[in-house]
Amino acid sequence: MLTELDIIFLILSTAEFIIGMLGNMFIGLVNCSEWVKNQNISLADFLFTCLAISRISQLSVLLFESFTMALSLYLHFSYKLAKSITLLWRITNHLTTWLATCLSIFYLLKIAHFSNSLFLWLKLRMNRVFLMILVFSLFCLILDFLLLEAFNDLFLKVCIIDEYNMTIYIDERKTLFVETLTLLSLTYLLPVVLSLTSLLLLFLSLVRHIRNLQLNNMSSRDSSTEAHKRAIKMVMSFLFLFLVHCFSTQVTSWIFLIFWNNKFAKFVTLAAYVFPSGHSFILILGNSKLRQKALKLLWHLKSALKRENLLQLYR
């Protein structure tokens, strides 16, 4: 029987899911239609499309887990099914993290200006750079799988579910369980470092660019300056939302480990929707093509509503 808190939790989860799906499906549909129409796709649009598809999958897994927690379905899950769901969550989370990191690096290589030979070499070979990053991320995913396998086996040894009162008992291996959980969270460290490095280098490039403009008595509001500022905002928003996402994910794991039967614990998971849902709209606002398409769609919807209202008045 669902309680009022469970219903509220499901409503909020579904609302966040719908919002996120609208943003990511819009990005995917716009870029895919352009791809089919032009028979070509830019690197940025390719990254946007892949990120949107991975986030649609991530949101689907999140919604499934929300219904699982609200309906207490996890009590009836077999070990193999629970393991598959956890694995799917790690895959989608890994893909969205690394693709968003690739976007941060793309902004750096596309917009920043440095005379360093290594930077210029990377800038001229962006396609190869991102291919290498994605291949490296696959190796990280394999490592993640190995850690997750150890985590799942340890979970079975640590947690014993009593079939009568469903109380979870945690034995002396709890310390090892917590250490494994912490180790799993460290897999996000490298993407954060790469994105933070991109942000710092973009800021440094912006400062140098403005200084050069001032030395030449030119206005600091040129197209390059605005591009730098937009890129910095995009990378900062990604880092902020990603940190919120990681924090909420880790806090959720800790809460369910210690206060697994607390009726308010599940509400912490709502913050996990912020990254895949909110970041998609930031990408739309930060991309001129997507922003124009979104405004055009809103204008058509507004016109359609006006026509519908006029038809109802004349009836």
URFENHU-V576918 format. One record per backbone hydrogen bond with DSSP energy under -1.0 kcal/mol. NH is the residue of the N-H (numbers start at 1). CO is the residue of the C=O. If there is no record, write none. Layout:
BEGIN
NH:CO + NH:CO
END
This chain:
BEGIN
7:3 + 8:4 + 9:5 + 10:6 + 11:7 + 12:8 + 13:9 + 14:10 + 15:11 + 16:12 + 17:13 + 18:14 + 19:15 + 20:16 + 21:17 + 22:18 + 23:19 + 24:20 + 25:21 + 26:22 + 27:23 + 28:24 + 29:25 + 30:26 + 31:27 + 32:28 + 33:29 + 34:30 + 35:31 + 36:32 + 37:33 + 38:34 + 39:35 + 46:42 + 47:43 + 48:44 + 49:45 + 50:46 + 51:47 + 52:48 + 53:49 + 54:50 + 55:51 + 56:52 + 57:53 + 58:54 + 59:55 + 60:56 + 61:57 + 62:58 + 63:59 + 64:60 + 65:61 + 66:62 + 67:63 + 68:64 + 69:65 + 70:66 + 71:67 + 73:68 + 76:73 + 82:78 + 83:79 + 84:80 + 85:81 + 86:82 + 87:83 + 88:84 + 89:85 + 90:86 + 91:87 + 92:88 + 93:89 + 94:90 + 95:91 + 96:92 + 97:93 + 98:94 + 99:95 + 100:96 + 101:97 + 102:98 + 103:99 + 104:100 + 105:101 + 106:102 + 107:103 + 108:104 + 109:105 + 110:106 + 111:107 + 112:108 + 120:116 + 121:117 + 122:118 + 123:119 + 124:120 + 129:125 + 130:126 + 131:127 + 132:128 + 133:129 + 134:130 + 135:131 + 136:132 + 137:133 + 138:134 + 139:135 + 140:136 + 141:137 + 142:138 + 143:139 + 144:140 + 145:141 + 146:142 + 147:143 + 148:144 + 149:145 + 150:146 + 151:147 + 152:148 + 153:149 + 154:150 + 155:151 + 156:152 + 157:153 + 158:154 + 159:155 + 160:169 + 162:167 + 166:162 + 169:160 + 174:171 + 177:173 + 178:174 + 179:175 + 180:176 + 181:177 + 182:178 + 183:179 + 184:180 + 185:181 + 187:184 + 188:185 + 189:186 + 192:188 + 193:189 + 194:190 + 195:191 + 196:192 + 197:193 + 198:194 + 199:195 + 200:196 + 201:197 + 202:198 + 203:199 + 204:200 + 205:201 + 206:202 + 207:203 + 208:204 + 209:205 + 210:206 + 211:207 + 212:208 + 213:209 + 214:210 + 215:211 + 216:212 + 217:214 + 218:213 + 226:222 + 227:223 + 228:224 + 229:225 + 230:226 + 231:227 + 232:228 + 233:229 + 234:230 + 235:231 + 236:232 + 237:233 + 238:234 + 239:235 + 240:236 + 241:237 + 242:238 + 243:239 + 244:240 + 245:241 + 246:242 + 247:243 + 248:244 + 249:245 + 250:246 + 251:247 + 252:248 + 253:249 + 254:250 + 255:251 + 256:252 + 257:253 + 258:254 + 259:255 + 262:259 + 265:262 + 267:264 + 268:265 + 269:266 + 270:267 + 271:268 + 272:269 + 273:270 + 274:271 + 277:273 + 278:274 + 279:275 + 282:278 + 283:279 + 284:280 + 285:281 + 286:282 + 287:283 + 291:287 + 292:288 + 293:289 + 294:290 + 295:291 + 296:292 + 297:293 + 298:294 + 299:295 + 300:296 + 301:297 + 302:298 + 303:299 + 304:300 + 305:301 + 306:302 + 307:303 + 308:304 + 309:305 + 310:306 + 311:307 + 312:308 + 313:309 + 314:310
END
